[in-house]
Amino acid sequence: METQRQTYPVQVLAAVLGVSRSGYYAWRHRRPSARAQANAALLVAIRKAHAQSRGTYGSPRIWRKIRVAHPCGRHRVARLMRQAQLQGLPQRRFHCTTQRSDTRLDVPDRLERDFMAATPNRKWVSDITYIPTAEGWLYLAVILDLYSRLVVGWAMGTELTADLVLTALEMAATRRPLPDSF
């Protein structure tokens, strides 16, 4: 009725909806109930907690954050957040897999699972990992000296290619000279 009041007379709207005119005016001038006032105060706290989390917290975390200052049930917080169209961000699920190529050659295990080194720069191992960023995947290739367990070379890139590993190997070779009998 409130939205259509400018278009139609209140008497016509009341008749169509089956309510009394006096009931409409009584409702219009009535103060909000205690529950509505409590919900409004709670919504202020919910909005503040949601803003502090940079919009990432959902109703369970918001409820845990505000329940000491504003005792209430978590379903009430969820309902108020839903009505205010506040949502948390879902947790990112880390899922990235690489697939083995059928044309790739099998590389022999030259270390024979012996990861101990007696002298520096005799045994190097490498690995590639990927890191999720806001701009996409960041690939990181690392070369590790098994004697000192120090990273001796690394390279980062936006594509997972053989050049990434070769760049890390070149860095390791320039930082740590290889022994003559390597």
N, C-alpha and C positions, 0 to 999 in steps of 0.2 A: 504494500500500500504506500509505503514511504516514497518509493521511487516513482510510482505512477500518480502521485498526488498532484503534480504540476499539470498533468494531462487531463485527468478526470476528477470530478468532484468526490470528496471523501464519502458522501452519502451513497453514491453509486458504487464505489469500490467496496464499502462495507456490506452493501446488499449482495453484491456478486460473491464475495468471500464468506458471507454468512456470519459476520461479526457485527457487534454494535458499534456505533460511532463513538459513544462515550468510552467504550473499552479501548478503542484505538487511541483516543486522546489520553486516556489514563496511562496506557503503555508508553506513549511518546514522552510523557513528562516524568515517568518513573525513573528513579535512580537505578543504576546497575546493582544486581544482587551481590551479596557478600562473596559468593563463589565467582562471579564474573570479575569482581574487583581483585580477588586473589589470583585468578588466572591472568589478569592484566599485569599484575606485579611479577608473577612468575615468568610471564613471557618477556618482560624486560630483562630479567636475569638470564633467561635462555638466550636471548639475542646477544647479550654481552658475552656470555661464555662461548657462543658460536663464533662471534667476531674475534675473540681472543685466540681461538684455535684456527683462525684464518679460513673458516668455513669447512674445516676438515672433520670435526667431531659430529657424530650422529647422536641419536637420542640416548643410547646407553652411557656414553662417555659424558655427555652434557649432564645427565641425571646424576652420575657419580660426582661430578664437579660441583653441582649446586645443592645437593641434598642436605648438607649440613646447615646452610643458611636458609634454605627453603625446603622444609620437609614435605615431600610429596612422593607419589608413586611414579615409577618409570614409564608406565603406560600413559599417565597424564602428560608427562613431558613429551612423549612420542606424539600424542594427539595434538598438543599445542604446537609442536614443531610442524606437524603435517598441515594444520590449519594455517600456519604462518608461512608455509611453503619453504621451510628451512630444511636442508638436507646436508648430511655429511658426505664426504667423498669416500667411495669404496676403497679399501686397501688395494694397492697394486699387487697383482699376482705376478710374481716373477716367473716367466715361462719363455725361455728362448732355447732352442735346441739347434744343434748343427747336425747335418746328415752326412753320412759317409758316402763318398762317391764310389761307384762300382769300378771306375777306371783307375782309381788310386792304387799305387803299388804298396805292398806291405813292407814296412821298414823293419829291419832286424833290431833286436834289443841289444845294442852294443855294450850297455852297462851290465847286462845280465842281472838286473835287479840289485846291484851292489851300489848303494848310494853313499858310500864312504869314500873320501879322497884323502890320500896321504900328503899331497902337496897342493899348493894353490894352482889354479888355472889348468888342472889336469882333467877335470870332469865338470862340464857345464850341462845344465838341463834348462829346458824352456817350457813355457806354458802360455796359453792365450786365454784371456777371460773377457767377458763383455759386461758392461756396466750400463744400466738404464739411466738416461738423462732426460731432461725436459725436451731436448732437441733430437732425441733418437738414441740409438745404441752407440756407445763408445767402446772400441776394441782396444785391448791392451796386451801387448806381447812382452814377456819378461824373460831375461836370461839370468840364471842363478848359478853361482860358483858353489859346488858341493863341499869344498874344503871350508870356506869361511861362511857359507850360507848367506852371502851378500848378493844383492842384485847388482850385476855388473853391466847390464844393458837393458834398455826398454824402448818401446815405441808405441805410440797411440795413433789411432786413425778411425775414420768413420766407416771403413769397409774392411772386411775380413779377407785379406789377400796374403799371398806368399811374400810380397814386398814388405809387409808389416813385420814379419819375422826376420827377414833379411836386414831390415833397418836396425832392429834390435841387436842382431848379431854383429853388424858393423860397429855399432856403438860399443858393444862389449869388447871387440877386438881392438878398438882404438884406446879404450880406457885401460885395458889389461893386456899387455903384450903376451902373445902365446909362446909357450916354451918351444925350443927348437925341435924337440922330438914329438911334437903334437900330431 
